[in-house]
Amino acid sequence: MSVDVEDYLSGGCGVFAYALWIAYGQPARGEIGVISNPHGEPCSDDIPFEVTHAFFEIGDLRIDARGARSIAEMADEMGIGVGYDNQGSWTPDGFRTEMMGDDDEHPLYGEAADIAEALAFIEARRELYVFDLSAAAPAPV
């Protein structure tokens, strides 16, 4: 499957956020954040909100397929504007377990092959995903 930035801004945002964590955050830095449209359809009883967009967070940086930008910019592109809800952050492994899968129980797709494809996408465009992580929060001890 051939993917582009738009694929990682719509249904593939969770896969991309998880792949960014593998590329930049491992072993213990960074989280995955989620914003939602407050008027959207809840995913389930366990996830009582729409997962509109997921992104990688490390220190003060918020990163998605377009690169480092504000949550407000992401929400604007998703068509929510200033009315978005910040649903908080998950550990990457917690996010993968709760949000990603290849079934109706998970709001976002994401199997090992999808993550590998996103990592290859990031590596092929490494110049777009260069960040100063020196100011990012240190790994916990």
C-alpha positions in Angstrom: 0.0 0.0 0.0 1.3 3.4 -0.9 0.6 6.1 1.7 1.0 9.8 1.9 0.7 12.5 4.5 -3.1 12.7 4.1 -3.5 9.0 5.0 -1.7 9.8 8.3 -3.9 12.8 9.0 -7.2 10.9 8.6 -7.5 7.2 9.6 -3.8 6.6 10.1 -3.0 9.3 12.7 -2.7 6.8 15.6 -0.3 4.6 13.7 1.8 7.6 12.8 1.9 8.9 16.4 3.0 5.5 17.6 5.6 5.2 14.9 7.0 8.7 15.9 7.3 7.4 19.4 9.3 4.4 18.2 11.5 6.8 16.1 12.0 9.5 18.7 10.7 8.7 22.1 11.8 5.2 23.1 12.4 3.9 25.6 10.5 6.0 28.1 9.9 9.5 26.6 6.8 10.9 25.1 3.1 10.2 25.1 0.3 10.1 22.5 -2.3 12.8 22.7 -5.9 12.7 21.4 -8.2 15.5 20.4 -11.9 15.1 19.7 -14.9 16.8 18.2 -17.3 17.3 21.1 -20.2 16.8 18.7 -18.7 13.6 17.3 -19.9 10.1 17.8 -18.5 8.3 20.9 -16.4 5.2 20.1 -17.7 3.0 22.8 -18.6 2.8 26.5 -14.9 2.5 27.2 -14.0 5.4 24.9 -16.9 7.8 25.3 -15.6 10.3 22.8 -14.7 10.6 19.1 -11.0 10.0 18.4 -10.7 12.8 15.8 -6.9 13.0 15.8 -3.9 11.5 17.6 -0.4 12.9 17.8 2.9 12.3 19.5 3.9 14.6 22.4 7.4 14.9 23.8 8.2 17.9 26.0 6.6 21.0 24.6 6.4 19.5 21.1 3.2 18.2 19.5 3.9 16.3 16.3 1.8 14.7 13.6 2.3 13.9 9.9 2.7 17.6 9.1 5.5 18.0 11.7 5.6 20.0 14.9 2.7 22.3 15.4 0.1 23.4 17.9 -2.9 21.3 18.9 -5.0 24.3 17.7 -3.5 24.0 14.3 -4.2 20.3 14.2 -7.8 20.9 15.3 -8.3 23.6 12.7 -7.1 21.2 10.0 -9.5 18.5 11.3 -12.4 21.0 10.9 -13.0 21.4 14.6 -11.4 24.8 15.1 -11.4 26.2 18.6 -14.2 23.9 19.8 -12.0 20.8 20.1 -11.7 18.7 23.3 -8.2 17.7 24.5 -8.8 14.1 25.7 -5.4 13.9 27.3 -2.4 11.6 26.8 -1.7 7.9 26.9 1.5 6.0 27.3 2.3 4.7 23.8 1.8 1.1 24.8 -1.4 2.0 26.6 -2.6 3.9 23.5 -1.8 1.0 21.2 -3.6 -1.5 23.4 -6.7 0.7 24.0 -7.0 2.6 20.7 -5.4 0.5 17.9 -6.4 -2.7 16.3 -7.9 -4.4 13.3 -11.4 -4.9 14.7 -14.5 -3.0 15.7 -13.3 -2.9 19.4 -10.7 -0.3 18.5 -11.3 3.2 17.0 -8.1 3.3 15.0 -6.4 0.7 12.8 -2.9 -0.4 13.6 -1.1 -3.7 13.3 2.6 -4.3 13.2 2.8 -4.0 9.4 1.0 -0.6 9.5 3.5 0.6 12.1 6.5 -0.6 10.0 5.1 1.2 7.0 4.7 4.4 9.0 8.3 4.1 10.2 9.5 3.6 6.7 7.5 6.7 5.7 9.2 8.8 8.5 12.6 7.5 7.6 12.2 8.3 3.9 11.3 11.9 4.9 13.5 12.3 7.9 14.3 15.9 6.9 10.6 16.8 7.6 10.7 15.2 11.1 13.9 16.8 12.6 13.2 18.2 16.0 15.3 19.6 18.8 14.6 17.2 21.6 17.1 18.7 24.0 14.4 20.7 25.6 12.1 17.7 25.8 11.4 16.3 29.2 14.1 13.8 30.3 13.2 10.1 30.6 11.9 9.3 34.1 14.3 7.5 36.4 
